[in-house]
Amino acid sequence: MTDQPGRRVQDIVEPPPVQPVIRRLREDDLPKLLAFGAALAKDDWLYLDVNLQTDATIVRLINAVEARNWRQFVAVVGDEIVGYANVRQLAGWKRHVGDIALVVRADYRRRGIGTALASAVIDAGRELSLHKLIVEVVEEQYGGQHVFVRLGFRCEGMFVNHAIDYLDRPRNLMLLSYELAAEKPTPGTPSPRPT
């Protein structure tokens, strides 16, 4: 029994957290990543700019596992990939910036997997010596915004009607950013001293 008509208890209670293995994408992940893309809900395609349901895209991602300017991660539960994230260093005058993409399968959301993947790409941004990370999130994708804002990202602005979803409807994109260069030193690490 609930105090919200039409809602079941399982709709209100959050699923328990799971302990995924977060690791770098590997060449032998091709069939698992194809299965992951095929398992994504149709609504996910309203919010993704990379088509993870095509063999060509998955092969391109697998072929880039050793790229110098790109770090890709997967969340694995059992023998299944349930989440994917990457950070890609931009080129030219934006080479100090990394662009993030992240998606978690619908039946594994609200279990900490998005946060774990986002933390992995933040660490990868440091490894790539980036100064700033950005992620574009569709305005209605509140869960995705929440993951990044909770980790310290801030909204820099909104691009109105900037994306067209698979139904040919315009969508607003929120631009969230994280300043790696502004991070405080880890406790116990000496601060740089002016010379």
C-alpha positions as CSV (number, residue, x, y, z in Angstrom):
1,M,0.0,0.0,0.0
2,T,1.3,3.5,-0.9
3,D,0.1,7.0,-0.4
4,Q,0.6,7.7,-4.1
5,P,-2.3,6.3,-6.2
6,G,-1.3,4.2,-9.2
7,R,2.3,3.6,-8.0
8,R,3.6,0.3,-6.8
9,V,6.1,-0.2,-4.0
10,Q,8.8,-1.4,-6.4
11,D,8.4,1.8,-8.3
12,I,9.1,3.9,-5.2
13,V,11.9,1.8,-3.5
14,E,15.3,2.2,-5.1
15,P,16.9,-1.0,-6.3
16,P,19.9,-2.1,-4.2
17,P,23.4,-1.0,-5.3
18,V,25.4,-3.5,-7.3
19,Q,29.2,-3.8,-7.3
20,P,30.1,-3.6,-11.0
21,V,33.6,-4.0,-12.2
22,I,34.6,-0.7,-13.8
23,R,37.5,-1.3,-16.3
24,R,38.9,-0.1,-19.6
25,L,37.3,-1.3,-22.8
26,R,39.2,-4.2,-24.4
27,E,39.3,-5.6,-27.9
28,D,37.7,-8.8,-26.8
29,D,34.6,-6.8,-25.6
30,L,33.2,-6.6,-29.1
31,P,30.3,-9.2,-28.7
32,K,29.5,-7.9,-25.2
33,L,29.4,-4.2,-26.4
34,L,27.2,-5.2,-29.3
35,A,24.8,-7.0,-26.9
36,F,24.9,-3.9,-24.6
37,G,23.9,-1.6,-27.5
38,A,21.1,-3.9,-28.6
39,A,19.8,-4.0,-25.0
40,L,19.4,-0.2,-24.7
41,A,15.8,0.9,-24.4
42,K,14.3,2.8,-27.3
43,D,13.9,5.9,-25.2
44,D,17.7,6.0,-24.7
45,W,18.1,6.9,-28.3
46,L,16.3,10.2,-27.5
47,Y,19.4,11.1,-25.5
48,L,22.4,9.5,-27.3
49,D,24.5,11.1,-30.0
50,V,26.4,7.8,-30.7
51,N,24.5,4.9,-32.2
52,L,25.6,2.0,-30.1
53,Q,23.3,-0.3,-32.0
54,T,25.3,-0.5,-35.2
55,D,28.2,-2.9,-35.8
56,A,30.2,-0.1,-37.5
57,T,30.1,2.1,-34.4
58,I,31.0,-0.7,-32.0
59,V,33.9,-1.7,-34.2
60,R,35.1,1.9,-34.3
61,L,35.0,2.1,-30.5
62,I,36.8,-1.3,-30.1
63,N,39.5,-0.1,-32.7
64,A,40.1,3.0,-30.6
65,V,40.9,1.1,-27.3
66,E,44.6,2.1,-27.6
67,A,44.0,5.7,-28.8
68,R,46.3,8.2,-27.0
69,N,43.6,10.9,-26.7
70,W,40.6,8.7,-25.7
71,R,39.8,6.6,-22.6
72,Q,36.9,4.2,-22.7
73,F,35.4,2.3,-19.8
74,V,32.7,-0.3,-19.3
75,A,30.7,-1.4,-16.2
76,V,30.5,-5.2,-16.0
77,V,28.1,-7.2,-13.9
78,G,28.6,-10.9,-14.1
79,D,29.5,-11.4,-17.8
80,E,27.5,-8.5,-19.1
81,I,28.4,-4.9,-20.0
82,V,25.7,-2.8,-18.3
83,G,27.4,0.7,-18.8
84,Y,29.8,2.5,-21.1
85,A,31.6,5.8,-20.8
86,N,34.4,7.6,-22.5
87,V,36.4,10.8,-22.3
88,R,37.9,12.1,-25.5
89,Q,40.5,14.8,-25.6
90,L,39.5,17.5,-28.1
91,A,41.9,18.8,-30.8
92,G,43.5,22.1,-31.6
93,W,42.8,25.1,-29.4
94,K,40.5,22.9,-27.2
95,R,43.2,20.2,-26.6
96,H,43.0,21.0,-22.8
97,V,39.3,19.9,-22.8
98,G,37.8,16.4,-22.7
99,D,34.3,15.5,-23.9
100,I,32.5,12.8,-22.0
101,A,29.8,10.3,-23.1
102,L,28.1,7.9,-20.6
103,V,25.2,5.5,-20.8
104,V,23.9,2.9,-18.4
105,R,21.4,0.2,-19.3
106,A,17.9,1.1,-17.9
107,D,17.6,-1.9,-15.6
108,Y,20.9,-1.0,-13.9
109,R,20.2,2.7,-13.3
110,R,19.9,4.3,-9.8
111,R,22.5,1.7,-8.5
112,G,25.6,3.8,-8.5
113,I,27.0,2.6,-11.9
114,G,26.7,6.0,-13.6
115,T,28.6,7.6,-10.7
116,A,31.3,4.9,-10.8
117,L,31.7,5.4,-14.6
118,A,31.7,9.2,-14.3
119,S,34.4,9.0,-11.6
120,A,36.5,6.7,-13.9
121,V,36.3,9.3,-16.7
122,I,37.2,12.1,-14.3
123,D,40.3,10.1,-13.3
124,A,41.1,9.5,-17.0
125,G,40.9,13.2,-17.6
126,R,43.6,13.7,-15.1
127,E,45.7,10.9,-16.7
128,L,45.3,12.7,-20.1
129,S,46.5,16.0,-18.3
130,L,43.2,17.8,-19.2
131,H,42.2,21.0,-17.5
132,K,38.5,20.8,-18.1
133,L,35.8,18.1,-18.8
134,I,32.5,18.8,-20.5
135,V,29.4,16.7,-21.0
136,E,26.3,17.6,-23.0
137,V,23.1,16.3,-21.5
138,V,19.6,16.6,-22.9
139,E,17.6,19.0,-20.7
140,E,15.0,16.3,-19.8
141,Q,17.6,13.8,-18.7
142,Y,17.6,14.7,-15.0
143,G,19.2,11.5,-13.8
144,G,22.3,12.1,-16.0
145,Q,22.5,15.7,-14.9
146,H,22.3,14.6,-11.2
147,V,25.2,12.2,-11.6
148,F,27.5,14.9,-12.9
149,V,26.4,17.8,-10.7
150,R,26.8,15.6,-7.6
151,L,30.4,15.0,-8.6
152,G,31.1,18.8,-8.9
153,F,30.1,19.6,-12.5
154,R,28.3,22.9,-13.0
155,C,26.0,24.1,-15.7
156,E,27.7,26.5,-18.2
157,G,24.7,27.0,-20.3
158,M,22.0,25.6,-22.6
159,F,22.0,25.1,-26.3
160,V,18.4,25.6,-27.4
161,N,17.1,23.1,-30.0
162,H,20.7,22.0,-30.5
163,A,20.1,18.3,-30.9
164,I,17.6,16.4,-33.1
165,D,16.5,13.0,-31.6
166,Y,15.7,9.9,-33.6
167,L,12.0,11.1,-33.8
168,D,13.3,14.3,-35.5
169,R,12.3,16.5,-32.5
170,P,14.6,19.3,-31.4
171,R,16.1,18.9,-27.9
172,N,17.8,21.4,-25.7
173,L,21.3,20.4,-24.5
174,M,22.7,21.4,-21.1
175,L,26.5,21.9,-21.1
176,L,28.0,20.8,-17.8
177,S,31.7,21.3,-17.0
178,Y,34.3,20.3,-14.4
179,E,37.5,22.2,-13.9
180,L,40.3,19.7,-13.3
181,A,42.8,22.5,-13.1
182,A,40.9,24.1,-10.2
183,E,40.9,21.0,-8.0
184,K,42.4,21.3,-4.6
185,P,45.5,19.1,-3.9
186,T,44.9,15.8,-2.3
187,P,45.4,15.9,1.5
188,G,49.0,15.2,2.3
189,T,50.2,16.4,-1.1
190,P,52.3,19.6,-1.0
191,S,50.8,22.6,-2.8
192,P,52.8,24.2,-5.6
193,R,54.7,27.1,-4.2
194,P,55.2,30.3,-6.1
195,T,58.8,30.9,-7.2
